[in-house]
Amino acid sequence: MASTTALFSSLSGLNVETRRLDVIGNNIANVNTTAFKGSRMFQANQNPRTFSLGSEPTAELGGSNPMQVGTGTMIASIQRDMGGGTLSPTGSPTDVAIDGAGFFVLRGGEDRFYSRAGAFTLNENNELVTVNGERVQGWGVNDSFEVQRGQVGDVTIELGSMTIAQATSTVRFDGVLDAGGNVAQQGSRTLLSGGDGLGLAAIGGAPLTPETTLVGLEDPLQRGTGAAMFAEGQTIQLGETNTVGDGEQVRGAEKGGRTLPVAQLAITAATTIADFMGFLSSALGIQQPIGQNAGVALDEAAGQIVVTGNPGEANSLAIETGDLVLLDETGQSTGRNPFAAQTTREADGESQRTPFFVYDSLGSLVLADLTMVMEQKTDAGTTWRYYVESDEAEGGTALTTGLIEFDTNGNLRQAEPVGVVLNRDATGAAQPLAFDLLFQGDGSRLQALDVGDGEASIAVDDQDGLPAGTLNAFGIGPDGIISGAFTNGLSRPIGQIALASFANDKGLSDAGNNLFRAGPNSGDAVITEPGGFGTGRTLGGQLEQSNIDLSREFIGLILAQTGYTANARVIRTTDELLQQLVVLGR
């Protein structure tokens, strides 16, 4: 008699092969889906009907095996193949592929997803997002551009809006000083007297000392009347600023041929001659190294203020009577030049001056000057004194001075950097601006040689500061670090992409749109940087392709078709037998 069991067994085979075709069809349909992970179906036989479990061998019989007839097949599992797909370059900086294990961490509203598809883009808020809008998760950087790993957040790449500057830390000089020149012996000397060259005197014939107040000086043009030379609220100004065309022009005292910046001293009841002399020393950039007769002093007997500059022709001061102007309480010129200036000596000595620039933390350009003056010649070589100044320094132009020595071959005896500190108070920049001057190293070298008829010169070989630049490009490295390229040439980390790993990534639940959710059997996500906890590396400008093997799928398709046809044949054969049974009963 034909068995209906065969019908149901073959029917289960048809159902299983149908599901196998569903799996294969889905795999083939997604053969070009970015980072798609194919699935495989596994079958198992259903519980059989048992007629006998068999018997053990005895002395008479050798035993028998079980007698069982299966009742068909069923789907044991459908497992996802999490193997990697081929990596394909795209050239787009927002595309990222994972070479190895791991998943991108994404945020969609309040939900967290995981994906292998790295086809990202930037939205209007410069956030890195998927094509469906889920936000890529990672870490940002602090003000020093150091990645701050902690709680993950949305990755932002501020193209066109993020700016960065780099403060100068080193300035390298190159060139040749003329060791054949003359040793500097003296600085320039200028005498400042009262108007029309008359000596200064205190009101009422009091002794003239540095502690005499300016309002206590007698007007030399009204000697004997007790009239004061200065009044409280007035201002002594060195230099003037005039508007010429669309710009401003500064005229005033000069140093080595360059015009010094305008400086002012407010006169109060307590302002002394010593205060004025300190003001002059700072405004003129006079540095007072030990052993040099440089500075501003009071000749009490002659009633004159003596201004002695630093040695070296490049330090020579040129002060004229019209360079010192008296302003009234409103800041307007009184039309009077309170001091008569007389230059009695010029500075001498071989010297070289070179201007250079540095950048502060805001990328602002700061101009400075380096002057080298030959101070000594011996059988061991030459000694030069450097003077560093800046018109943009707060509290005076002078910054630092010191000595460097050259041997008999004209080479530096030491290569230690010269530290310079420049006050940037009230500029908004980091305070202070500190940088080093290097005279030797990295291909640059300063020498002191007898150039003869040649020309001695020194110049800046390199400085590492940069003006403000805007983020205009970026790239993603193997460690997930997003490196930003700025228009000023700087490259800095601006973020890092996070990856997740799972104890059983095959246990993830497919959420569609190339997304996965954590499943009951996947384990919890471990969020880490690329390369950590078994995750792979990230490759910018590439995408992972589907891991579908079409040849394997086609073979599976043939097997599924064959299995379906065979099961259908069994059903048809069983049906024919049942029909014969019905005929016998007529």
C-alpha positions as CSV (number, residue, x, y, z in Angstrom):
1,M,0.0,0.0,0.0
2,A,1.3,3.5,-0.9
3,S,2.4,5.4,2.2
4,T,1.2,8.9,2.9
5,T,4.3,9.4,4.9
6,A,6.3,9.7,1.7
7,L,4.0,12.5,0.7
8,F,4.6,14.5,3.8
9,S,8.3,13.7,3.8
10,S,8.7,15.0,0.3
11,L,6.5,17.9,1.1
12,S,9.0,18.9,3.8
13,G,11.7,18.5,1.3
14,L,9.9,20.9,-1.1
15,N,9.5,23.4,1.7
16,V,13.2,23.3,2.7
17,E,14.4,23.6,-0.9
18,T,12.0,26.5,-1.3
19,R,13.6,28.2,1.7
20,R,17.1,27.3,0.2
21,L,16.1,29.1,-3.0
22,D,15.0,32.1,-0.9
23,V,18.4,32.3,0.8
24,I,20.3,31.8,-2.5
25,G,18.0,34.4,-4.3
26,N,18.7,36.9,-1.5
27,N,22.4,36.3,-1.8
28,I,22.4,36.8,-5.5
29,A,20.2,39.8,-5.3
30,N,22.8,41.5,-3.0
31,V,25.8,40.5,-5.0
32,N,26.6,44.2,-5.5
33,T,25.4,45.5,-2.1
34,T,28.1,47.3,-0.2
35,A,29.6,45.0,2.6
36,F,26.7,42.6,2.3
37,K,27.2,39.3,4.2
38,G,25.7,36.3,2.6
39,S,23.8,33.5,4.4
40,R,23.9,29.7,4.2
41,M,21.1,27.3,5.1
42,F,21.7,24.0,6.9
43,Q,19.3,21.1,6.9
44,A,18.5,18.4,9.4
45,N,16.4,15.3,9.3
46,Q,13.1,15.2,11.2
47,N,12.4,12.7,14.0
48,P,12.1,9.3,12.4
49,R,9.5,6.6,13.1
50,T,11.1,3.8,15.1
51,F,10.0,0.2,14.5
52,S,12.8,-1.4,16.5
53,L,15.8,-0.1,18.4
54,G,17.7,-3.3,17.5
55,S,19.0,-6.0,19.8
56,E,22.3,-6.9,21.4
57,P,24.3,-9.8,20.2
58,T,23.7,-13.1,22.0
59,A,25.3,-16.6,22.0
60,E,22.9,-17.6,19.3
61,L,22.3,-14.4,17.3
62,G,24.6,-11.6,16.3
63,G,22.1,-8.8,17.1
64,S,20.1,-6.5,14.9
65,N,20.3,-2.8,14.1
66,P,17.5,-0.3,14.6
67,M,14.7,-0.1,12.1
68,Q,13.7,3.5,11.6
69,V,12.1,5.4,8.8
70,G,12.6,9.2,8.5
71,T,9.7,11.6,8.3
72,G,11.4,14.2,6.1
73,T,13.7,17.2,6.5
74,M,13.7,20.6,8.2
75,I,15.7,23.8,8.4
76,A,18.4,23.4,11.1
77,S,19.7,27.0,10.8
78,I,20.4,29.9,8.5
79,Q,23.8,31.2,9.3
80,R,25.4,34.5,8.1
81,D,28.9,34.4,6.6
82,M,30.7,37.3,8.3
83,G,33.8,36.8,6.2
84,G,35.3,40.0,4.6
85,G,34.5,41.0,1.0
86,T,36.8,42.5,-1.6
87,L,38.1,46.0,-0.9
88,S,37.5,48.4,-3.7
89,P,39.1,51.9,-4.0
90,T,36.6,54.8,-4.5
91,G,38.7,57.9,-4.1
92,S,36.1,59.5,-1.9
93,P,37.6,60.6,1.5
94,T,34.3,59.9,3.3
95,D,34.3,56.2,2.2
96,V,35.8,53.8,4.8
97,A,36.4,50.1,4.7
98,I,37.3,47.7,7.5
99,D,40.1,45.4,6.7
100,G,39.5,42.7,9.3
101,A,36.8,42.2,12.0
102,G,34.7,44.8,13.6
103,F,31.7,47.1,12.8
104,F,31.2,50.8,12.5
105,V,29.1,52.2,15.4
106,L,26.1,54.2,14.3
107,R,23.4,56.3,16.0
108,G,20.0,56.5,14.5
109,G,17.9,58.6,16.9
110,E,18.0,56.8,20.2
111,D,18.9,53.5,18.6
112,R,22.4,52.1,18.1
113,F,23.3,50.2,15.0
114,Y,26.3,48.4,13.7
115,S,27.4,48.1,10.1
116,R,30.2,47.1,7.8
117,A,29.1,49.5,5.0
118,G,31.3,52.6,5.1
119,A,29.7,54.6,2.4
120,F,29.5,57.8,4.4
121,T,28.9,61.4,3.6
122,L,28.8,64.8,5.4
123,N,25.5,66.4,6.2
124,E,24.8,70.1,6.5
125,N,26.1,70.1,10.1
126,N,29.4,68.6,8.9
127,E,28.5,65.3,10.7
128,L,29.7,62.1,9.2
129,V,26.6,60.1,8.4
130,T,25.5,57.0,6.4
131,V,23.5,57.3,3.2
132,N,20.3,56.8,5.3
133,G,21.3,59.5,7.9
134,E,22.6,57.4,10.8
135,R,25.5,59.3,12.5
136,V,28.9,57.7,12.7
137,Q,30.2,57.4,16.2
138,G,33.8,58.1,17.4
139,W,35.8,60.6,19.4
140,G,36.8,64.2,19.1
141,V,40.0,66.1,20.0
142,N,40.9,68.7,22.6
143,D,42.5,72.1,21.9
144,S,45.9,70.4,21.5
145,F,44.4,68.1,18.9
146,E,44.7,65.0,21.1
147,V,42.0,62.4,20.7
148,Q,39.8,62.2,23.8
149,R,38.7,58.6,24.1
150,G,35.8,58.1,26.4
151,Q,32.1,58.1,25.6
152,V,31.6,57.9,21.9
153,G,29.8,60.7,20.1
154,D,28.9,62.0,16.6
155,V,32.0,62.4,14.4
156,T,32.2,66.0,13.0
157,I,34.5,67.1,10.2
158,E,34.2,70.9,10.0
159,L,35.3,71.5,6.4
160,G,35.6,75.2,5.6
161,S,35.0,76.3,9.1
162,M,37.7,74.8,11.4
163,T,40.7,77.0,11.6
164,I,44.1,76.4,13.1
165,A,47.4,78.3,13.5
166,Q,50.8,77.3,14.8
167,A,52.9,79.5,17.1
168,T,56.5,79.7,16.2
169,S,58.8,77.6,18.4
170,T,62.1,77.7,16.5
171,V,63.7,80.1,14.0
172,R,66.8,79.0,12.1
173,F,69.4,81.4,10.7
174,D,72.0,81.0,8.0
175,G,74.6,83.2,6.6
176,V,78.1,84.7,7.1
177,L,79.2,87.5,9.5
178,D,82.3,89.6,8.5
179,A,85.0,88.6,10.9
180,G,87.3,91.0,9.0
181,G,85.4,94.1,10.3
182,N,86.2,96.3,13.2
183,V,85.4,95.4,16.8
184,A,82.6,97.6,18.2
185,Q,84.0,100.1,20.7
186,Q,81.1,102.5,21.4
187,G,77.5,103.3,21.0
188,S,75.9,106.5,19.8
189,R,75.4,109.3,22.3
190,T,72.7,111.9,22.3
191,L,72.3,114.7,24.8
192,L,68.7,115.9,25.7
193,S,68.5,119.4,27.1
194,G,65.7,121.8,27.7
195,G,64.2,123.9,24.9
196,D,66.8,125.8,22.9
197,G,69.5,123.7,24.4
198,L,69.3,125.1,27.9
199,G,70.0,122.8,30.8
200,L,67.4,121.3,33.0
201,A,66.8,122.6,36.4
202,A,64.5,122.0,39.4
203,I,62.0,124.8,40.4
204,G,63.3,126.9,43.2
205,G,66.9,125.9,42.7
206,A,66.4,122.5,44.3
207,P,69.1,119.8,43.5
208,L,68.5,118.1,40.2
209,T,68.4,114.3,40.7
210,P,66.8,111.3,39.0
211,E,64.0,111.5,41.7
212,T,63.1,115.1,40.6
213,T,59.5,115.0,39.3
214,L,58.8,116.2,35.8
215,V,56.3,118.7,37.0
216,G,59.0,119.9,39.4
217,L,61.3,120.9,36.4
218,E,61.5,124.6,35.7
219,D,60.6,125.8,32.2
220,P,64.1,126.7,30.7
221,L,62.4,129.3,28.6
222,Q,61.1,131.1,31.7
223,R,64.0,130.6,34.0
224,G,63.6,132.2,37.4
225,T,59.9,132.6,37.2
226,G,59.0,129.3,38.8
227,A,57.0,128.2,35.7
228,A,56.9,124.4,35.4
229,M,58.2,122.7,32.3
230,F,55.5,120.1,32.4
231,A,52.0,119.8,33.8
232,E,50.1,116.9,35.2
233,G,47.9,115.2,32.6
234,Q,50.3,116.0,29.7
235,T,52.0,113.3,27.7
236,I,55.5,113.0,26.3
237,Q,55.5,111.2,22.9
238,L,58.4,109.8,21.0
239,G,57.6,109.9,17.3
240,E,54.5,110.7,15.4
241,T,52.0,108.9,13.2
242,N,50.8,110.6,10.1
243,T,48.2,109.5,7.6
244,V,49.6,109.3,4.1
245,G,47.1,108.3,1.4
246,D,45.3,105.1,2.5
247,G,47.9,104.2,5.1
248,E,49.8,105.5,8.1
249,Q,53.4,106.6,8.3
250,V,55.5,106.8,11.4
251,R,58.2,109.3,11.8
252,G,60.5,109.7,14.8
253,A,63.6,108.3,16.3
254,E,65.6,105.8,14.2
255,K,67.8,102.9,15.1
256,G,70.2,101.5,12.5
257,G,68.1,103.2,9.8
258,R,64.7,101.8,10.9
259,T,62.0,104.0,12.4
260,L,61.1,103.1,16.0
261,P,57.5,102.8,16.9
262,V,55.6,105.6,18.6
263,A,55.7,105.4,22.4
264,Q,54.1,107.6,25.1
265,L,54.8,108.5,28.7
266,A,51.8,109.9,30.7
267,I,52.9,112.6,33.2
268,T,51.5,112.5,36.7
269,A,52.4,114.3,39.8
270,A,54.7,111.5,40.8
271,T,56.4,110.9,37.4
272,T,60.2,111.4,37.9
273,I,63.2,112.0,35.6
274,A,64.1,108.3,36.4
275,D,60.7,107.2,35.0
276,F,61.4,109.3,31.9
277,M,64.8,107.8,31.5
278,G,63.4,104.3,31.8
279,F,60.8,105.1,29.2
280,L,63.5,106.3,26.8
281,S,65.5,103.1,27.4
282,S,62.6,100.9,26.7
283,A,61.3,102.9,23.7
284,L,64.8,103.0,22.1
285,G,65.4,99.3,22.8
286,I,68.6,99.9,24.7
287,Q,69.9,96.8,26.3
288,Q,72.4,97.1,29.1
289,P,74.7,94.1,29.2
290,I,77.5,94.0,31.8
291,G,80.6,95.8,30.7
292,Q,78.8,98.1,28.3
293,N,78.3,101.8,28.9
294,A,74.8,101.8,27.4
295,G,71.7,103.3,28.8
296,V,70.1,106.6,29.8
297,A,71.7,108.6,32.5
298,L,71.3,112.1,34.1
299,D,74.2,114.6,34.0
300,E,73.2,116.6,37.0
301,A,75.8,119.2,36.6
302,A,75.1,120.0,33.0
303,G,71.3,119.5,33.4
304,Q,71.3,117.0,30.5
305,I,69.9,113.5,29.9
306,V,72.6,111.4,28.2
307,V,71.3,108.6,25.9
308,T,74.0,106.1,25.1
309,G,73.0,103.3,22.6
310,N,74.4,99.9,22.2
311,P,77.7,99.4,20.2
312,G,77.6,98.5,16.5
313,E,76.6,100.6,13.5
314,A,73.3,98.7,13.2
315,N,72.4,99.9,16.7
316,S,73.2,103.6,16.0
317,L,70.4,105.9,17.4
318,A,69.3,109.0,15.5
319,I,67.2,111.2,17.8
320,E,66.2,114.7,16.6
321,T,64.6,117.5,18.6
322,G,61.3,117.1,16.6
323,D,61.1,113.4,17.6
324,L,59.9,114.2,21.2
325,V,56.5,115.9,21.2
326,L,54.5,117.2,24.1
327,L,50.7,116.4,24.1
328,D,48.1,118.2,26.2
329,E,45.4,116.6,28.4
330,T,43.3,115.9,25.3
331,G,46.1,114.1,23.4
332,Q,46.6,117.0,21.0
333,S,50.0,118.4,20.3
334,T,50.9,121.5,22.2
335,G,53.2,122.5,19.3
336,R,56.2,122.3,21.6
337,N,59.2,120.0,21.5
338,P,60.2,119.9,25.2
339,F,63.7,118.6,24.6
340,A,66.5,119.7,22.4
341,A,68.5,116.7,21.0
342,Q,72.2,116.8,20.1
343,T,74.0,113.8,18.8
344,T,77.6,113.9,19.9
345,R,78.9,110.5,18.9
346,E,78.0,107.8,16.4
347,A,78.1,104.1,17.1
348,D,80.9,102.0,15.5
349,G,81.8,98.4,14.9
350,E,81.0,95.6,12.5
351,S,77.4,94.6,12.8
352,Q,74.6,92.8,10.8
353,R,70.9,93.3,11.2
354,T,68.2,91.1,9.8
355,P,64.5,91.4,10.3
356,F,62.4,88.2,10.7
357,F,58.9,87.3,11.6
358,V,57.2,84.8,13.9
359,Y,53.6,83.7,14.5
360,D,51.7,83.7,17.8
361,S,49.1,81.1,18.7
362,L,46.4,83.0,16.8
363,G,48.5,83.0,13.6
364,S,49.2,86.7,13.9
365,L,52.4,87.9,12.2
366,V,54.9,89.4,14.7
367,L,57.9,91.2,13.3
368,A,61.3,91.2,15.1
369,D,64.9,92.0,14.5
370,L,68.2,90.2,15.1
371,T,71.3,92.3,15.3
372,M,74.8,90.8,15.5
373,V,77.7,93.0,16.7
374,M,81.3,91.9,16.8
375,E,82.4,92.4,20.4
376,Q,85.9,90.8,20.5
377,K,88.7,89.3,18.5
378,T,91.2,87.0,20.0
379,D,93.6,84.3,19.0
380,A,90.8,81.8,19.7
381,G,88.4,83.4,17.3
382,T,85.7,86.1,17.4
383,T,82.9,86.8,19.8
384,W,79.7,88.4,18.7
385,R,76.8,89.8,20.7
386,Y,73.3,89.3,19.5
387,Y,70.4,91.7,20.2
388,V,66.8,90.6,19.7
389,E,64.1,93.3,19.5
390,S,60.5,93.6,18.4
391,D,58.5,96.7,17.9
392,E,55.4,94.7,18.8
393,A,56.6,93.6,22.2
394,E,54.8,94.9,25.2
395,G,56.8,97.1,27.6
396,G,59.6,98.0,25.2
397,T,61.2,96.7,22.1
398,A,64.2,95.0,23.7
399,L,63.8,91.2,24.2
400,T,67.2,89.6,24.9
401,T,70.9,89.8,24.4
402,G,73.9,87.5,24.8
403,L,77.2,86.2,23.3
404,I,78.1,83.6,20.8
405,E,81.6,82.5,19.9
406,F,83.2,81.4,16.7
407,D,86.5,79.5,16.4
408,T,89.4,80.3,14.2
409,N,87.7,78.5,11.3
410,G,84.7,80.7,11.7
411,N,82.4,77.9,13.1
412,L,80.2,78.2,16.1
413,R,81.7,76.8,19.3
414,Q,78.3,75.9,20.7
415,A,75.0,75.1,19.1
416,E,72.7,75.8,22.0
417,P,69.5,77.7,21.0
418,V,68.9,81.2,22.2
419,G,65.6,81.5,24.1
420,V,63.4,84.5,23.4
421,V,60.2,85.4,25.2
422,L,57.9,88.0,23.7
423,N,55.0,89.4,25.7
424,R,51.6,89.1,23.9
425,D,49.5,90.5,26.7
426,A,46.1,91.8,25.7
427,T,46.3,90.3,22.2
428,G,44.1,87.3,22.7
429,A,47.0,85.0,21.9
430,A,48.7,82.5,24.3
431,Q,50.9,84.4,26.7
432,P,53.9,84.7,26.3
433,L,55.2,83.7,22.9
434,A,58.4,81.8,23.5
435,F,60.6,80.6,20.7
436,D,64.3,79.6,20.1
437,L,66.8,81.0,17.7
438,L,69.0,78.4,16.2
439,F,72.3,79.3,14.5
440,Q,73.4,75.8,13.6
441,G,71.7,72.5,12.6
442,D,69.3,70.9,10.1
443,G,71.4,72.1,7.2
444,S,71.7,75.7,8.3
445,R,74.9,77.2,9.7
446,L,76.0,80.7,10.8
447,Q,79.7,81.4,10.3
448,A,82.0,84.3,11.0
449,L,84.6,84.7,8.1
450,D,86.6,87.4,6.6
451,V,84.5,88.1,3.5
452,G,87.0,90.7,2.1
453,D,85.3,92.5,-0.8
454,G,82.3,90.1,-0.5
455,E,79.1,90.9,1.2
456,A,78.3,89.5,4.6
457,S,74.6,88.8,5.3
458,I,72.5,86.6,7.6
459,A,68.9,85.5,6.9
460,V,66.2,83.3,8.2
461,D,66.5,79.8,6.9
462,D,63.3,78.5,8.3
463,Q,60.7,79.1,11.0
464,D,58.0,76.6,12.0
465,G,55.1,78.9,12.8
466,L,52.1,79.2,10.5
467,P,49.3,81.7,10.0
468,A,45.7,80.7,10.5
469,G,44.5,78.1,8.0
470,T,41.1,76.6,7.2
471,L,40.3,72.9,7.1
472,N,39.9,72.0,3.4
473,A,40.6,68.3,3.1
474,F,40.9,65.2,5.3
475,G,41.8,61.5,5.2
476,I,41.1,58.5,7.4
477,G,44.1,56.4,8.5
478,P,44.4,52.7,9.5
479,D,43.9,53.6,13.1
480,G,40.7,55.4,12.4
481,I,42.3,58.8,13.0
482,I,40.8,61.5,10.8
483,S,43.7,63.8,9.8
484,G,42.7,67.2,8.6
485,A,44.7,69.2,6.1
486,F,44.6,73.0,6.5
487,T,45.2,75.7,3.9
488,N,48.3,76.8,5.8
489,G,50.0,73.4,5.3
490,L,49.3,72.0,8.7
491,S,48.0,68.5,9.2
492,R,46.4,67.6,12.6
493,P,44.1,64.9,14.0
494,I,40.5,66.1,14.1
495,G,38.8,63.0,15.3
496,Q,38.8,59.2,15.3
497,I,36.2,56.6,14.2
498,A,35.2,53.9,16.7
499,L,34.7,50.2,15.9
500,A,32.7,47.6,17.8
501,S,33.5,43.9,18.2
502,F,31.2,41.1,19.4
503,A,31.9,37.7,20.9
504,N,29.6,36.1,18.3
505,D,29.1,38.4,15.4
506,K,27.0,35.8,13.6
507,G,24.4,36.4,16.4
508,L,23.7,39.9,15.2
509,S,20.2,40.7,14.1
510,D,19.8,42.1,10.6
511,A,17.9,45.5,10.7
512,G,18.0,46.1,7.0
513,N,19.7,49.0,5.2
514,N,23.1,47.4,5.8
515,L,22.5,47.7,9.5
516,F,22.7,45.2,12.4
517,R,21.5,45.3,16.0
518,A,22.9,43.4,18.9
519,G,21.1,40.1,19.2
520,P,20.4,37.7,22.2
521,N,23.3,35.5,21.2
522,S,25.8,38.1,19.9
523,G,27.1,39.3,23.2
524,D,27.5,43.0,24.1
525,A,29.3,45.4,21.9
526,V,32.9,46.2,22.9
527,I,33.6,49.8,21.6
528,T,37.3,50.3,20.8
529,E,39.6,52.1,18.4
530,P,40.5,50.2,15.2
531,G,43.0,47.5,15.9
532,G,41.8,46.9,19.5
533,F,40.0,43.8,20.8
534,G,40.5,41.9,17.5
535,T,39.1,44.6,15.2
536,G,40.7,45.3,11.9
537,R,42.1,48.5,10.5
538,T,40.2,51.2,8.7
539,L,41.1,52.2,5.1
540,G,39.9,55.6,3.9
541,G,38.8,56.0,0.3
542,Q,37.8,52.4,0.0
543,L,34.6,50.3,0.3
544,E,34.1,46.7,1.2
545,Q,32.1,44.8,-1.5
546,S,29.7,41.9,-1.0
547,N,31.2,38.6,0.1
548,I,28.9,36.6,-2.2
549,D,30.7,33.9,-4.3
550,L,28.5,33.6,-7.4
551,S,30.0,30.3,-8.4
552,R,29.1,28.8,-5.1
553,E,25.6,30.3,-5.3
554,F,25.0,28.9,-8.7
555,I,26.1,25.4,-7.6
556,G,23.7,25.7,-4.7
557,L,21.0,26.8,-7.1
558,I,21.5,23.7,-9.2
559,L,21.4,21.5,-6.1
560,A,18.3,23.2,-4.8
561,Q,16.6,22.8,-8.1
562,T,17.6,19.1,-8.3
563,G,16.3,18.5,-4.7
564,Y,13.1,20.2,-5.5
565,T,12.5,18.2,-8.7
566,A,13.4,14.9,-6.9
567,N,10.9,15.6,-4.1
568,A,8.2,16.5,-6.6
569,R,8.9,13.2,-8.4
570,V,8.4,11.3,-5.1
571,I,5.1,13.1,-4.5
572,R,4.0,12.3,-8.1
573,T,5.0,8.6,-7.7
574,T,3.2,8.3,-4.4
575,D,0.2,9.9,-6.0
576,E,0.2,7.4,-8.8
577,L,0.3,4.5,-6.3
578,L,-2.6,5.9,-4.4
579,Q,-4.5,6.2,-7.6
580,Q,-3.8,2.5,-8.3
581,L,-5.1,1.7,-4.8
582,V,-8.3,3.6,-5.5
583,V,-8.8,1.7,-8.8
584,L,-8.5,-1.7,-7.0
585,G,-11.3,-0.7,-4.7
586,R,-13.9,-0.1,-7.5
